[in-house]
Amino acid sequence: MSKKNSGLEFLEDPDALAGQLERAEDFFEQNRNIVLGVLGGILLLVVGYFGYRYYISEQDDTAQVEMFPSVYQLEADSTKKALNGDGKSPGLLAVASNYGSTPAGNLAEFYAGIALLKQGKYDDAIEHLKAFSSSDLLVQARAYALTGDAYMEKKSFDEAADYYRKAADYKSNKYFTPGYLMKLAVAYEQAKQNDKAIDTYNEIIEKYAQSAEAGSAKKYKSVLEATVGES
């Protein structure tokens, strides 16, 4: 195989290598500003990325410190203090607003949604629960289910069913999914979508036969089928 055909002639021939270096040098001299501009832009992106990561980390630490007293207030059913602060901590609403781009700020949205739901402020609860996003197995499904609860309280049964279905479908498991499906079936009944309610009860019975909800699903299904048969 010839050097030319191998494509590696500069590795074998010092003169060819010198020629390659000369061409590269000429290119750099002719395009110095462009090359330096590109390299500078790349450097700024790298520095900016790590700087942003550091900033978010610092902000998250602050948000956690400010949020935790409010979580304790929420667990003690002091929803007003949990949401608006107690004079020492700013409250969940402030943390969610000020640190929304951090993990702790995101979690504050979830807790704020729970507090507002307890207060009966369903539209506000829905807004904050929808603003929350997580890849966690339990918490995201719980947020969907709580959103469904808020819609149920508003008697918006179709919307409630949509969110209960999201909860049931999110990383399905034998521990929590049957409960979400029961809520879904009830929402379908309230929305007068009896066929879908029966299908959901069947889903519980067939997929989660060992769950505590399976027995209730059988009972409610029988009652609903009898009611539908009489109508």
N, C-alpha and C positions, 0 to 999 in steps of 0.2 A: 504494500500500500504506500502511495507517495505521501510525502509530507503535506502537500497541498490538499490531497483528498482526505487525509486524516483529520483535518481541522485543528491539529495540535502542533503546527509547525513552530509556533512561538515558544513552546516548551522545549523543543529540540534544537532550536537555532537561536543563539544569543542575538544575532543581528535582527531577526524577526521580532524578538522581544523588545529590543531597543526601539524598533519602529513603532510598535504598539504604544510604548510609553510616550514616545514623541507625539503621536497623534492625540493621545489623551491630554498631554500637556497643552498642545495647541488648542484643543477644544475648550479646555478650562480657561485659557487666556482670552479666547474669543467670547466666551459666555460667562465670564467671572461673576457678573452681577446676578445673572439668572441662577447660577449654581449656588452662590452664597445665599440668595434669597430663598431658594427651596430648602437648603439645609437649615437656615434660620427659622423658617416656618415649621419644619419638622421638630426642631428643638423647642420652639414655643409650644407646640402641641403636646410634646412629652412633658415638659415642665408644667404646663397648664393642667394636664390630666392628673399628675401626681399631686399638684398643689390643690386641685379640687377634691381629690380623695382625702387628703389630709384635713382640708377645711370641713368636709362632711363628717369625718370622724370626730373632729373637735366639737362640731355642732351637735352631733348625736350624743356625745358624752354629756353636754350641757342639758340637752332635752331630756335625757333619762333622769338626771338629778331633779329637774323641775317637774317631771311627770309623776314620779313615784309617790309623793305625798298625796296627789290627787287620786291615784289608784287605791290607796288605803282609804281615802274618804268615800270612794265609790263602793268599796267592799263593806263599809260601815253604813251604807245607804244614805250618806250625806251627799246627795246628787248635786245640790246647788253649789256646795263648796268644791266638789270634785270638778264641776264644769267651770266655775268662775274664780276659783282660788279662795284661800282663807286668809289672805293678807301676808302670808309668808311664801306660799307657792302660787304661781300664776293661774293654775287651772288647766284642764284638758283643752278647752277651746283655744286658749292662747298658745299652748304648746303645739297644737295641730296647725295653727295659723303661722306661727313663727318658725317652725322647724319641719314643715311639711315634706321637705326633700330628704329628711333623715329617716332611718328605720324607726326611731322612737317617736318622731312626729307622725309617721304613718300609723303607728300603733295607737297614738293618742286619738286619732280619728275613730278607731274601733271602740275604744273606751267611751269616747264622747257620745257615740251612737247608742251605746248601752244606757248611759245615764239619761239621755234625752228620751229614749224609749220608756224608761221607768217613769219619767215625768209626764208621759202622755203627749210629748211633742213629736208626733209621728213623722211629719214632713221633715223636720230638722234631723231626726234620727236617721231617716232614709238617706238624706244628703250626706251625712258623715259616714255612714256605713258603706255607701257606694264609693266614697272617696278612698276608702281603705282597700289595700291590695296586698296579698301575701301568697307565697307558695307553700305555706305551712299546711300540713295535712288537716289539722283540726280547726285552726282559727279562721281560715278563709271560708270554709263550709259553714262555720258558725255565723260568720258575718252575713252570708247569703240567707241563712235561716232567720236571723234576726230581722233582716230587711223584709222577708216574707211575713214575719210576725207584725211588723209595723203596717204593712199593707192590709193584713187581716183586720187589724184594729180600725183601719180606715174603711173597711168593707170593700176594698178593691181586690176582690177575690182572684180575678184573672192574673193580676200582677203578683199577688202573693204566690199563686201556683207557679209562676215563672221562676221565682226566686227559691221556692222549696225544691223545684226540680234541679236548679243549679246546685243547691246544697247537696242533694242526693247524688248527683252525677259527679261531684268534685271528689276525686280520689276515693271512690266508694269503698266502704269497709263494713264489717259485720257489727261494729260497735255503735256507730252513729247513724249510718245510712238508713236503717229501718225506721228510726224515729223521724227523720226528715221525710221519708216516704209516707208515714202516717199523717204528718201535717199536710203533705201534698194531697193525699186522698181527701182529707177534710176540706181543703180549699176547693177541690174539684166539686165536692158535694154542695158547698155553699154557692158555687158558681153555676149550679144546676148542670154540671157536666158529669152525669152519673156514669156513663160508659167509661170515661177516663178514670173516675174514682174506683170503679170495680177493677179496671185493669191494674191500677196502682196497688189495690189490696192484694190482687193475685201476684203482683211482683214481689211483695213482701212474703207472701205464703210460699212462693216457689223458690226465691233466691235466699231468703233468710228464715228458713223454717225453724231454726233453733233459737231465734231471737224472742225476746219477751213480747215484741209487738205482733208476732205471727198469730197468736191466739186472739188478740183483739181484732186483727185484720179479718180473720175468719168470721168473727161475730158481726162486725160492722158490714162486711160484705153481704152476709145472709140477710141482715135487716134491710140493707139498701136494695138488694135484688127483690125482696118481698114487696118493698114500697114501689119499686119500678113496675113490678108485675101487676100491682093493684091499680096503677094509674092508667 
